Amino acid sequence: MNNILIFGMTENPGGVESFLMSYIRKINRGNFKFDFLCNSHDKIAYEDELISYGCEIYHITARSKDYKKYKREMQQFFKENASQYDTIWVNVCSLANIDYLKYAKKYGIKRRIIHSHNSMNMDSKLRGLLHAYNKRHIDKYATDFWACSKEAGEWFYSKQIMQGANYKEIKNAIDISQYKYDEDIRIAYRKKYGVEDKFVIGNVGRLQFQKNQLFLLDIFASVLKKKPEAILWMIGQGEDEDKIREKIQKLNLGTAVKMLGVRNDVPNLLQAMDVFVLPSLFEGVPLTVIEAAASGTKYVISDKIDSHLKKNDLELKISLDETPEFWAKQILKFAEDYTKVNQKELLIESKFDIATESNRLEKIYQEILKGENKYAKQ
């Protein structure tokens, strides 16, 4: 049995959390014991499901809440528990805080994986400076270096590390069967939400500046001028929610924008959409775009995003330098006269099928337990 301690789960069922759950649900759990260390005393996303799999969930105080208590609880946790783990797997969007790796090394966890899930600083200037500093020293504490994409790898690691044997790109794979297009689901959901005769634009993601939803509202306002029956579904939660609601009022979008919050039926909502729009300022690999493609939904993304899907007719990329009016015109033109079809082959060919990628991850993990890292300063 391989005992792995994972950091990266929060209360919000976002991209990192969904990524972890996709693999944990599919991987051979008879060979692995996954436990979770969380920097919050609140219940994390999927906690009940994880406990049903036999996972232990450990909570410590967040560094931002009470630094002294955080350090005390962190040290106590590793002192008491580190000996039972072969590996720590740290999933983060920034290297601003690598204390988990430092304590894991101090208390003897042999394999220490750092996993990059983003490609640019999404926090304060100070955290950006901390990230840059830790990037130069990450090989002192990690033994293995993972990323969701090349761009995410470049944000976290030096060229030397990325050229080494212990650098791996792990796809944000999904369970394709959950997103298989079903006409009956589309009809039922559109009826449920009273949008049978509407043009439904969807957005799924954390409500924050990176996802650029304030710009999305400007785009949607332009869409409404051309297509008054349009509806925008915004699915997710986050720190920009109040700003978004204020802008909805400012633009007089009224009931045309539906704030649906965190949902556990995203696959069905995607099937009910006519087009998915994600004008992000930057991304690693956006899991929601992979999910939209799997559901057969056309998606429009900014030129700052690489979906990492093979060339396909579902994708339209538009520059963020273009006006909201231009975006609206292109979205409406792109989405017209389209019949949804299943995209299983596209996802498999692009290596986003969890059935195959979970097997690959298991093999990679077995390899790193046997191998030596030429970069890690043990």
Helices and strands as residue ranges (DSSP letters): E 2-7, H 15-26, E 32-38, H 47-52, E 57-59, H 67-81, G 82-84, E 87-92, H 99-106, E 111-116, H 125-137, G 138-140, E 144-147, H 150-156, H 159-162, E 167-169, H 176-179, H 183-192, E 199-204, G 209-211, H 213-226, E 230-235, H 241-250, G 254-256, E 257-261, H 266-272, E 275-278, H 287-294, E 298-302, E 315-318, H 324-335, H 344-349, H 354-370
